[in-house]
Amino acid sequence: MRLTFIGSGDAFGSGGRFNTCLLVEAGRTTMAVDFGATSLVALKQRGISPNVIDTVVLTHLHGDHFGGLPFFLLDAQFASSRKAPLTIAGPPGTRARLEAALEVFYPGAVGNDWRFPLKVIDLPLRTPWTFGEAKVESYEVDHASGAPSTGVRVTAGGRVLAYSGDTTWTDALVDIARDADLFVVECYRPSGRTANHLDLETLIANRDRLTARAIMLTHMNEAMLAVRHKATEAGFLLAEDGLTREV
């Protein structure tokens, strides 16, 4: 698998970074894991056609993780002339929230006669699903979003990419990270556990429980970005917009 960070930022553009979007290439399958409000702009800034994406997997239904989908869909319909099938999969409630977002931003868009085959799946938790050459399994984490928030494991070509989504500490992270080749995990702040996000102190304290071969931090706020050298000193890798890594 090849992973490219189209966006590695938080909800507020800290550090000038785009909202979360991980582009995963696995053989003939190209998947976006999350598609935040700025993700279409970020793709086009990097010269990547949105039409190369055949699957979008959502970890949860906050705007900085799924809010770009109305723009993605209308671009496919009216600008990019998409013909290839598109699958959008996310936690239970995805279809209803996506339709609500479409209707808020572009009234009547839900009724579009899409020029391409579109499938929206509410993905059951802890149930492996196959999308092209990749298998995805989601695990519920601890992050209030009006629907289950999840972390995911993406398996392809004998490799495993794990991603926490947004969450405070939960033992589900141990399952998500287990023996993964790369675990991408949010690290919103340097310290101070909150109800919805992880901090560097907590990750360091639990590092030995996370058995991934490599751990990369993402979704950092301004305070965390200012001390990110502390994360590298602790042995963590750091995500940034545009970073590409073979998994």
Secondary structure, DSSP 8 states (H G I E B T S, - for coil): -EEEEEE---TT-GGG----EEEEEETTEEEEE---TTHHHHHHHTT--GGG--EEE-S--SHHHHTTHHHHHHHHHHTS---S-EEEEESTTHHHHHHHHHHHHSTTGGG---SS-EEEEE--TT--EEETTEEEEEEE-S--SSS--EEEEEEETTEEEEE--S-S--THHHHHHTT-SEEEEE--BSS---SS--BHHHHHHTGGG---S-EEEE---HHHHHTHHHHHHTT-EE--TT-EEE-
